[in-house]
């Protein structure tokens, strides 16, 4: 009897967790990861006028929408989604390191 009860509890827990991340969880992670952006955006917004700030915000929102649409597009393609789920933990750090190095090199950080 105890095992039947335990199996039922595990099955119920599995059903509850199937929905994926909730909006509040995603918003919390986004907020926590965005703290370093305050060091960049606050001085920029303080230095520009209201008109430029509106342009920056509009471009930002349009590009966020584009990223979300691209993410949805790729996540709904089974072949791409499977490849990303298998290799994404390796691919993402490589992409981010490459982008960071390109920014440093093109910005002249190494004096080249």
Buried (B, 14 or more C-beta within 10 A) or exposed (E): EEEEEEEEEEEEEEEEEEEEEEEEEEEEEEEEEEEEEEEEEEEEBEEEEEEEBEEBEEEEEEEEEEEEEEEEEEEEEEEEEEEBEEEEEEEEEEEEEEEEEEEEEEEEEEEE
